[in-house]
Amino acid sequence: MSGSSNTRASSADQDAEQLRALGYSSDFNRSMSLWENFSLGFTYLSPVVGVYTLFGLCLAAGGPPMFWSYLLIGAGQMLVCLIFGEVVSQFPISGGVYPWARRLVGKRWAWMVGWVYAWALCATIAGVAVGAGPYLAIMLGFNPGPDANIIIALAIILLSTALNLVGTKLLARVAMFGFLCELVGAILVGGYLLIFERHQPISVLFDTFNLEVNGSYLPAFLAASLAGLFQYYGFEACGDVAEETPNPGKRIPKAMRMTIYIGGAAAMFACLALILSVPDMAKVLAGEDTDPVATILANAFGPIGSRLVMAVVMVSFISCVLSLQAAASRLLFAYARDEMIVGSSLFKRLSANHVPSFALLVSGLVPAAIVCLGMFMADAVATIVGFAAIGIYVAFQLIVVAALIARAKGWRPNGQFTLGAWGLWVNLGALVYGVCAIVNMVWPRSPDAAWYINYSMILTTLVVMGAGLVYMLLGKPYDKGTAPAGDAWKFSKPLAKGGELSGAAVNKPAI
């Protein structure tokens, strides 16, 4: 027993020493295990929430081959995940993308990354909370209206805030419970559907049902691939709690990869089961069955059984909001610790439970305010929520570009996880994938709609980034703190022959 305690104490000392070497000290409670850290990313990614929410829309847009978008986009996001793994392994600092950008490039770049990512997270929290309304209605047996969805969303955000304020241990346990419920639910529900409620042959996955635009199926498939694009993010949340995870340089990159391939496999299995269980594909494609998920579950499980399934789905929604809010609060905490935001003295303060309580409250209040806009401007809320995914993808690509800039300056990843000589090529692949994904997301697909609806994602992104740029240039919030920035190359080691890292540190003048 004493030997185990000594080992844990030694590991904690090493983690604290690594953080001090990076210019920080921490009062966070390092109690999150590898599987709990992974569960945070998994419930943020939430296969059930992602698949169930977009299944009907994307199946109608591209037909059953939309299934393959999960595989293709998962492979692309894995490239991004590998780059993030290299960065967090070397810079395991709370806040994720913001401190990574700060060390890779500098303060201004980091400020913009944090600004975009913070608003995207708040919009995502609001969107997921609002999206839970119809599923709770099915579970409780009533027809929800817009006001009911708003009340449900506010209740979920309030519950998430209360749970997060209790502390890291409860966050980890709820995330783990959400992961187990979601995974078991996906396997049991999907398995039952495939065994007892299968109405389509496996060959339907290759049947386009003549969904063509100007003689080509590609536009329909790209539209349907939004299901995958909205699915594969959440792995970065593993790094947001780096100071709450022992041995983060090794565990967090592994947890990130687990999030992609376990979460992706669960999403693909759930999607496959739903596609093969559609009783009348023609009605879905014709727009006559606008909610095929509800139709499938009602046919398969009946009124009582479908409500039990919805209970599992609700656990997924709540744990997803919980993980998103935890990520947003750690980002705000990291921002405040470096004096990058008004009210930094409050937002960087940890409670007796070792959580950033004021940051958590703001991470609940801002999404709640977005939700409340639905009482007055439903279209505005839809537009803001639409920014959620594109904002996160933009923030991701700013990190991918930052890693390339740092490599050009001489940075060679030197954490416990590195890609070695493959790093540059994976980095370039992640950039190409990310740019293509963003273009696909913002591409206008409703020629009969008003221009501001077709280009709403681009407009909201430009407004958020433009406002952030103006604030940054006029207020210069990035210039108030003295935390290290733009120094990734200082921690590098040069490449020896054969692409392996040598033992000598790079000796360059400080920036």
Buried (B, 14 or more C-beta within 10 A) or exposed (E): EEEEEEEEEEEEEEBBEBBEEBBBEBEBBBBBBBBBBBBBBBBBBBBBBBBBBBBBBBBBBBBBBBBBBBEEBBBBBBBBBBBBBBBBBBBBBBBBBBBBBBBBBBBBBBBBBBBBBBBBBBBBBBBBBBBBBBBBBBBEEEEBEEEBBBBBBBBBBEBBBEBBBBBBBBBBBBBBBBBEBBBEBBBEBBEBBBEEBBBBEEEBBEBEBEBEEEEEBEBBBBBBBBBBBBBBBBBBBBBBBBBBBBBBBBBBBBBBBBBBEBBBBBBBBBBBBBBBBBBEBEBBBEEEBEBBBBBBBBBBBEEEBBBBBBBBBBBBBBBBBBBBBBBBBBBBBBBBBBBBBEEBEBBBBBEEBBBBBBBBBBBBEBBBEBBBBBEEEEEEBBBBBBBBBBBBBBBBBBBBBBBBBBBEBEBBBBBBBBBBEEBBEBBBBBBEBBBEBBEBBBBEBEEEEEEEBBBBBBBBBEEBBEEBBEEBEEEEBBEBBEBBBBBBBBBBBEBEEEEEBEEEEBEEEEE
